[in-house]
Amino acid sequence: MGCQLKKVCDSIAVAVSKAIETMIGQPSSGIIVGIGADGTPTKSIDSVAENVVFSQLRRSGLGFKVLSEERGEVLIGDKQDYFLYLDPLDGTYNAIKGLPFYSVSIYMSKEKYGLGYVFDLARGIKYYAEKGGGAYVEDNGSKKIGVSSTSVLKELSISAYTIRPNTSRIVSLGDKVRRIRTLGSMSLEMALVASGMLDAFVDLRGMLRLVDAAAGKLILEEAGGVVTDLSGKELHLNEDMWLKTDLIGSNGILHREILKLIGGDGN
C-alpha cells in the first residue's frame, strides 16, 4: 500500500513542479480566479497546481475522497478507498513573489494507515512518513530524519504565525527564545522541525486548516516530535477543512514551556 501511494505522491510532485515552473515570480500567477472552499481567494497558480494534482490522481487508477483547499470535497474513482487532505500549493504568496519556499502537501489515509508527504517545490526535496514507520527526507537518496535535541529555551529557533489583533501573544515567546521566523508554508515549516532545522512551529491564528497541517503533523510526530493544541491535547484529523484551534509542534523537549509562554496549559 505505502509504496504505491508514495509513487502517486512522487508523480504529483513532479507534475506540479513542471506545471508552475514558468509561473514562479510572475505577477500574473497571482490573478484571482475564484474563491476556494476554505473561503480564501484562489489564485491562478493555485488553480494550475490543483488541476495537475487531480489529473495525476485520476491516472493512478485508485479511488480517493479528496478534501482540497480550493475545490473542497472531490470524489475520484468508482470506489473511494482512501481519504486525502490536499494543499496543492502551500505558500502561494511566496511562489507569486518568487520567494523560494512553497510546497505540495498531501496526507492519505485508510483505516489505521496514514501517509504524510510534503514536497519542497523550490529545492526539489521530499519529506514523508508512514504512520508507525518513521520520517524520511529524500534528496539524492533517502534518509531517516529526527527532531533536534535543543533543550535550552534561549537556544530555540521557532517558526511562528499569529494574526491581528492578537500579535501580542507572540511577544512573550520572542523574549525568551533565540529567534523567530515566519516562512510562509506551514507544511514545509513542520517538515523542517521534523528534520531538526527548526526546534518548533507555532500557529496562533486559531483557524487551523487541516489541509495545511495534516501531512506535516504526521511527519513531525514520526520524527519524534510532539504536536498539540494550546491546551496540550492531541490534534485529531476529522476529515473537515477547519479545526478552529492553535497548533504547537516541537521537538518535545520544551513543549510545555512553549505552551506556558503563549498562554496555554503547560501542566
LINUR-V247714 format. One record per residue. N is the residue number from 1. NEAR is the number of other ideal C-beta (glycine too) atoms within 12 Angstrom. Layout:
n: <N	N>
near: <NEAR	NEAR>
//
This chain:
n: <1	2	3	4	5	6	7	8	9	10	11	12	13	14	15	16	17	18	19	20	21	22	23	24	25	26	27	28	29	30	31	32	33	34	35	36	37	38	39	40	41	42	43	44	45	46	47	48	49	50	51	52	53	54	55	56	57	58	59	60	61	62	63	64	65	66	67	68	69	70	71	72	73	74	75	76	77	78	79	80	81	82	83	84	85	86	87	88	89	90	91	92	93	94	95	96	97	98	99	100	101	102	103	104	105	106	107	108	109	110	111	112	113	114	115	116	117	118	119	120	121	122	123	124	125	126	127	128	129	130	131	132	133	134	135	136	137	138	139	140	141	142	143	144	145	146	147	148	149	150	151	152	153	154	155	156	157	158	159	160	161	162	163	164	165	166	167	168	169	170	171	172	173	174	175	176	177	178	179	180	181	182	183	184	185	186	187	188	189	190	191	192	193	194	195	196	197	198	199	200	201	202	203	204	205	206	207	208	209	210	211	212	213	214	215	216	217	218	219	220	221	222	223	224	225	226	227	228	229	230	231	232	233	234	235	236	237	238	239	240	241	242	243	244	245	246	247	248	249	250	251	252	253	254	255	256	257	258	259	260	261	262	263	264	265	266	267>
near: <21	25	13	19	32	28	23	35	40	26	28	43	36	22	30	43	33	20	31	39	21	16	31	31	21	19	15	16	31	26	19	19	19	20	17	28	27	29	15	22	22	30	35	28	40	44	32	34	46	40	27	31	45	30	21	34	36	23	18	28	17	28	22	37	25	39	39	42	45	39	30	25	22	27	22	31	20	11	13	22	23	34	34	47	48	51	48	49	51	47	39	42	24	31	41	28	22	21	20	21	31	42	47	53	51	52	43	44	34	24	11	10	22	32	41	47	49	52	45	37	41	28	23	22	31	40	47	48	44	29	28	14	22	26	40	31	33	27	18	10	10	18	18	22	33	25	37	29	16	29	17	17	26	18	19	35	30	43	39	40	36	27	18	11	8	17	18	16	27	30	18	24	38	26	15	23	31	20	19	31	27	28	32	27	40	45	51	47	46	52	51	40	50	45	37	26	29	36	44	49	48	46	41	37	28	22	24	39	36	39	44	44	48	47	48	53	46	42	50	49	37	35	40	27	40	33	44	35	29	30	20	26	19	18	31	17	31	17	22	23	31	25	30	18	28	36	47	49	45	45	39	30	23	34	39	23	30	43	32	21	31	41	23	28	18	18	11>
//
